[in-house]
Amino acid sequence: MSVNDLTPKTFTKKDGASLLAQMLFEEATSVHFFVGQSINAAHQGLPIDITMKLKLVESLAANLRKMGKDVVIDYD
């Protein structure tokens, strides 16, 4: 499976990531992201920074738009 493949998939797993993917990619017609920009103290020392988070949201939004979904991003 290619990361560029945006064709519909069947998500059979019941973990949180699979359920979210199913909702975003198969069920939603519009998505509204509310993105906080605070530093999470629990992530200190991990290779996660605000830039990475923002790029991930932008990439996800771009792919959802390619699938014809209406996407809004609000930054807090």
N, CA, C and O of each residue as an XYZ file, in Angstrom:
304
protein
N       0.843     -1.176      0.000
C       0.000      0.000      0.000
C       0.890      1.242      0.000
O       1.851      1.333      0.765
N       0.562      2.177     -0.853
C       1.321      3.412     -0.985
C       0.730      4.499     -0.087
O      -0.483      4.559      0.109
N       1.591      5.351      0.452
C       1.102      6.477      1.262
C       0.353      7.487      0.396
O      -0.370      8.334      0.921
N       0.518      7.404     -0.925
C      -0.164      8.321     -1.833
C      -1.487      7.758     -2.350
O      -2.189      8.429     -3.107
N      -1.834      6.529     -1.948
C      -3.058      5.881     -2.390
C      -4.223      6.390     -1.558
O      -4.306      6.095     -0.366
N      -5.123      7.150     -2.169
C      -6.249      7.728     -1.457
C      -7.561      7.004     -1.743
O      -8.636      7.525     -1.443
N      -7.479      5.800     -2.324
C      -8.696      5.049     -2.601
C      -9.295      4.538     -1.298
O      -8.572      4.319     -0.326
N     -10.626      4.344     -1.273
C     -11.272      3.883     -0.031
C     -10.706      2.550      0.452
O     -10.384      1.669     -0.346
N     -10.593      2.423      1.749
C     -10.094      1.208      2.392
C     -11.151      0.709      3.363
O     -12.072      1.436      3.737
N     -10.999     -0.537      3.758
C     -11.847     -1.085      4.800
C     -11.006     -1.230      6.055
O      -9.984     -1.915      6.052
N     -11.436     -0.589      7.118
C     -10.720     -0.654      8.382
C     -11.463     -1.635      9.277
O     -12.600     -1.383      9.678
N     -10.819     -2.748      9.586
C     -11.481     -3.782     10.381
C     -11.024     -3.787     11.831
O     -11.691     -4.367     12.688
N      -9.901     -3.150     12.114
C      -9.431     -3.109     13.490
C     -10.306     -2.167     14.308
O     -10.955     -1.278     13.757
N     -10.320     -2.360     15.603
C     -11.156     -1.541     16.480
C     -10.343     -0.665     17.421
O     -10.873     -0.162     18.412
N      -9.044     -0.475     17.118
C      -8.241      0.420     17.941
C      -8.567      1.867     17.568
O      -9.186      2.128     16.537
N      -8.145      2.795     18.415
C      -8.482      4.204     18.222
C      -8.035      4.778     16.889
O      -8.774      5.534     16.258
N      -6.820      4.422     16.451
C      -6.305      4.965     15.190
C      -7.127      4.469     14.002
O      -7.426      5.239     13.089
N      -7.492      3.192     14.010
C      -8.291      2.633     12.914
C      -9.689      3.225     12.883
O     -10.215      3.525     11.812
N     -10.296      3.396     14.058
C     -11.630      3.989     14.115
C     -11.611      5.443     13.649
O     -12.526      5.887     12.955
N     -10.572      6.181     14.030
C     -10.439      7.568     13.573
C     -10.229      7.626     12.063
O     -10.837      8.451     11.382
N      -9.374      6.756     11.541
C      -9.131      6.712     10.094
C     -10.422      6.399      9.344
O     -10.718      7.023      8.324
N     -11.188      5.437      9.847
C     -12.455      5.087      9.203
C     -13.396      6.292      9.186
O     -14.038      6.570      8.173
N     -13.474      7.004     10.312
C     -14.338      8.173     10.382
C     -13.893      9.257      9.410
O     -14.708      9.807      8.669
N     -12.589      9.567      9.414
C     -12.079     10.646      8.568
C     -12.160     10.313      7.085
O     -12.603     11.136      6.284
N     -11.732      9.107      6.719
C     -11.592      8.777      5.303
C     -12.835      8.170      4.676
O     -13.031      8.296      3.467
N     -13.675      7.519      5.458
C     -14.831      6.840      4.867
C     -16.163      7.510      5.173
O     -17.063      7.495      4.333
N     -16.308      8.093      6.349
C     -17.621      8.581      6.758
C     -17.778     10.092      6.669
O     -18.856     10.577      6.326
N     -16.735     10.838      6.969
C     -16.850     12.298      7.035
C     -16.975     12.924      5.649
O     -16.350     12.478      4.687
N     -17.793     13.961      5.573
C     -17.857     14.769      4.353
C     -17.176     16.107      4.592
O     -16.716     16.757      3.653
N     -17.114     16.517      5.864
C     -16.369     17.722      6.226
C     -15.684     17.467      7.567
O     -16.187     16.734      8.418
N     -14.523     18.096      7.723
C     -13.717     17.913      8.923
C     -13.270     19.283      9.411
O     -12.816     20.110      8.620
N     -13.395     19.523     10.703
C     -12.966     20.785     11.300
C     -11.938     20.440     12.373
O     -12.283     19.873     13.410
N     -10.675     20.786     12.123
C      -9.602     20.544     13.083
C      -9.440     21.761     13.986
O      -9.396     22.896     13.511
N      -9.352     21.515     15.286
C      -9.002     22.537     16.261
C      -7.616     22.158     16.776
O      -7.468     21.173     17.499
N      -6.606     22.936     16.405
C      -5.217     22.562     16.675
C      -4.620     23.499     17.718
O      -4.471     24.699     17.488
N      -4.284     22.926     18.861
C      -3.623     23.697     19.907
C      -2.136     23.820     19.604
O      -1.560     22.958     18.941
N      -1.525     24.876     20.082
C      -0.105     25.083     19.823
C       0.718     25.142     21.101
O       1.851     25.622     21.103
N       0.134     24.648     22.189
C       0.858     24.619     23.460
C       1.864     23.478     23.463
O       1.708     22.485     22.751
N       2.886     23.641     24.270
C       3.879     22.592     24.456
C       3.329     21.607     25.485
O       2.916     22.009     26.573
N       3.324     20.325     25.144
C       2.847     19.289     26.049
C       4.012     18.818     26.913
O       4.981     18.258     26.399
N       3.921     19.042     28.219
C       4.999     18.661     29.138
C       5.284     17.172     29.093
O       6.419     16.756     29.329
N       4.278     16.359     28.795
C       4.470     14.904     28.736
C       5.338     14.495     27.557
O       5.870     13.385     27.541
N       5.492     15.369     26.571
C       6.284     15.047     25.383
C       7.718     15.555     25.473
O       8.478     15.418     24.514
N       8.105     16.141     26.612
C       9.470     16.642     26.768
C      10.452     15.487     26.617
O      10.275     14.431     27.224
N      11.475     15.688     25.815
C      12.482     14.655     25.589
C      12.143     13.726     24.435
O      12.978     12.913     24.040
N      10.939     13.827     23.883
C      10.548     13.015     22.724
C      10.783     13.812     21.445
O      10.800     15.042     21.477
N      10.963     13.127     20.327
C      11.209     13.840     19.062
C       9.917     14.385     18.447
O       9.685     14.241     17.246
N       9.086     15.005     19.273
C       7.830     15.594     18.810
C       7.904     17.087     19.100
O       8.109     17.496     20.243
N       7.735     17.896     18.063
C       7.715     19.335     18.300
C       6.504     19.938     17.608
O       5.820     19.264     16.838
N       6.244     21.200     17.881
C       5.065     21.873     17.347
C       5.094     21.919     15.824
O       4.049     21.804     15.183
N       6.261     22.082     15.246
C       6.379     22.137     13.786
C       5.946     20.818     13.164
O       5.236     20.800     12.158
N       6.371     19.726     13.761
C       6.006     18.401     13.261
C       4.491     18.205     13.335
O       3.881     17.687     12.399
N       3.895     18.616     14.441
C       2.450     18.470     14.617
C       1.691     19.290     13.575
O       0.735     18.799     12.974
N       2.110     20.529     13.362
C       1.426     21.391     12.403
C       1.560     20.860     10.982
O       0.602     20.910     10.211
N       2.741     20.350     10.624
C       2.940     19.775      9.288
C       2.080     18.534      9.085
O       1.567     18.306      7.990
N       1.921     17.731     10.135
C       1.095     16.537     10.055
C      -0.369     16.909      9.811
O      -1.040     16.291      8.984
N      -0.856     17.908     10.524
C      -2.240     18.352     10.336
C      -2.433     18.901      8.926
O      -3.438     18.602      8.280
N      -1.490     19.696      8.443
C      -1.592     20.250      7.082
C      -1.585     19.145      6.025
O      -2.339     19.204      5.054
N      -0.735     18.145      6.217
C      -0.661     17.022      5.276
C      -1.962     16.224      5.287
O      -2.481     15.870      4.229
N      -2.486     15.944      6.463
C      -3.744     15.220      6.583
C      -4.874     16.006      5.934
O      -5.698     15.434      5.221
N      -4.918     17.312      6.177
C      -5.944     18.161      5.580
C      -5.840     18.161      4.057
O      -6.859     18.094      3.369
N      -4.631     18.236      3.528
C      -4.435     18.235      2.069
C      -4.950     16.934      1.458
O      -5.598     16.956      0.412
N      -4.668     15.810      2.098
C      -5.135     14.526      1.575
C      -6.652     14.400      1.664
O      -7.284     13.850      0.762
N      -7.232     14.903      2.735
C      -8.687     14.869      2.843
C      -9.330     15.739      1.763
O     -10.360     15.372      1.197
N      -8.722     16.889      1.481
C      -9.242     17.756      0.414
C      -9.146     17.070     -0.944
O     -10.052     17.201     -1.768
N      -8.060     16.340     -1.186
C      -7.917     15.593     -2.444
C      -9.033     14.568     -2.601
O      -9.406     14.209     -3.718
N      -9.557     14.105     -1.484
C     -10.643     13.133     -1.502
C     -12.002     13.818     -1.618
O     -13.039     13.155     -1.589
N     -11.997     15.144     -1.750
C     -13.229     15.890     -1.944
C     -13.915     16.325     -0.670
O     -15.077     16.730     -0.705
N     -13.222     16.250      0.458
C     -13.820     16.629      1.731
C     -13.564     18.103      2.029
O     -12.530     18.656      1.655
N     -14.510     18.717      2.698
C     -14.384     20.113      3.112
C     -13.607     20.117      4.428
O     -14.031     19.493      5.402
N     -12.471     20.819      4.459
C     -11.615     20.817      5.642
C     -11.344     22.246      6.110
O     -10.991     23.117      5.316
N     -11.516     22.467      7.407
C     -11.223     23.754      8.042
C     -10.232     23.477      9.170
O     -10.376     22.495      9.898
N      -9.232     24.337      9.316
C      -8.276     24.212     10.400
C      -8.284     25.503     11.198
O      -8.055     26.583     10.653
N      -8.551     25.383     12.501
C      -8.475     26.525     13.411
C      -7.298     26.299     14.351
O      -7.208     25.262     15.008
N      -6.396     27.275     14.411
C      -5.243     27.190     15.298
C      -5.523     27.992     16.555
O      -5.981     29.133     16.484
N      -5.251     27.400     17.695
C      -5.488     28.063     18.981
C      -4.201     28.709     19.449
O      -4.172     29.325     20.514
